[in-house]
Amino acid sequence: MTHAPAHFLMLLCLFPMAAFGQESGGESQQQPGTEYQIDLAQIEKETEKKPYSLGGFLEFQPAFSVLDEESAFYRLRFPRRNEEGILQQYNSGLRLEGSYQKGAAGFYVTGNGLLKKDYLGWKGNVDLYQGYLSLRVSPNLTLDVGKKVIKWGKGYAWNPVAFVDRPKNPEDPLEALEGFYVLSADFVKSFQGPLKTLAFSPVVLPVTGSVNHEFGESAHVNVGGKLSSLLWDTDLDFLFLAGSSRSTRYGIDLSRNIRSNFEVHGEWAWITDFQRSSPTGSAASAGKSTAHSMLAGARYLTASELTVIAEYYHNGTGFFPDDMDVFYQNVRTPEASSPAGSQLSSFQQTLSGTNFMRDYLYVRASQKEPFGILYLTPEVTSIVGRGDGSFTLIPGITYSPRTNLQLRLRGAFLIGGRGTEYGEKQNDFRMELRMRYFY
């Protein structure tokens, strides 16, 4: 107790030293009477947003496929049946994304380069995915011209109302797509009340022999548009496409958060004068008709960060099981390997996308950082063809050991009997490793 006053006096002596930033045995950090100097110009320079951005990634993706030598699509791709066992493929890619913003004008570009080696040897190509000029005319109006991805629709794996976009790959729906050359605009207006926003986005898409020739018939100008609204906390869009490159079509989509962790969405498309191809391999057409496509889906996030996405897709332009039965039977005839069999290959080109039949169920579940393992995300995806019961099962795992490095390992099991969509694919199993380095 007799030492307490001495300790108290020592603390009183140390307090002013600490207040001025002095440390025992060190130099004074701040002299009394000296003011702090703040260089506001330097801070503003360091925090000022740069007018340009540049990024992308380098990619290497080896893949190995176990071939099904009795399947219809194996017979079409390898008519001499000279590929056996495992098919190897090595892909190297380069993605470049850049932008430059100056005042009300901006330029945005996305390029993709691919070098591939497979049983046919080496092949490379460079594609411009996007390259367009954007001009903000007013706070409510923006004009874009150039090659652009429009991104219509609310669905995750499919978008029936994406009338001016290329179809997604439902097995990898988040991958970037190539756009079309368009002239587009966005006019947005905000309101008070149940209707929060209203926007109109017209699109003009020309088709010539060298511009947008993949879209449809050449020498035509196509016009589309989307009327969007946020009404009673529901995203609601009305869409259309008119022109002669493709038949006229109309659509509606919506999305709403039922709860903060539960979202539902849907799409419906009405396609007029749709012309079906014949599954017999002949050039004859099955006639024109009106087709209806729709999608209904939901996304749910649990407290443990498990994300589940489920979608049902009805493809009104797809083929019936009976149509495909005729096709598979014709592939297995002796004439399929003859020059006349080229008609079958021609019909094969009409099997647009990876899902060419009418009804599908999509389910995907992904778990973020299970068991506390940082930067690890396992997932599993399944696509079921309801018309014939065949399906694919795709387990995978994604790991990012560094901020700019991503590794993904996936396998795909194709399950189904003869005469079914997944049972007639050229592969029984596929495995791929994707390594991406972002810069």
Buried (B, 14 or more C-beta within 10 A) or exposed (E): EEEEEEEEEEEEEEEEEEEEEBEEEEEEEEEEEEEEEEEEEEEEEEEEEEEEEEEBBBBBBBBBBBBBEEBBBBBBBBBEEEBEEEBEBBBBBBBBBBBBBEEEEBBBBBBBBBBBBBEEEEEEEEEBBBBBEBBBEEEEEBBBBBBBBBEBBBBBBBBBBBBBBBBBBBBBBEEEBBBBBBBBBBBBEEEEEEBEEBBBBBBBBBBEEEEBEEBBEBEBEBBBBBBBBBBEEEBBBBBBBBBBBBBBBBBBBBBBBEEEEEBBBBBBBBBEEBEBBBBBBEEEEEEEEEBBBBBBBBBBBEEEEEBBBBBBBBBBBBBEBEBBBBBBBBBEEEEBBEEEBEBBBEBBEEBEEBBBBBBBBBBBBBBBEEEEEEBBBBBBBBBBBBBBBBBBBBBBBBBBEEEEBBBBBBBBBBBBEEBBBBBBBBBBBBBBEBBBEBE
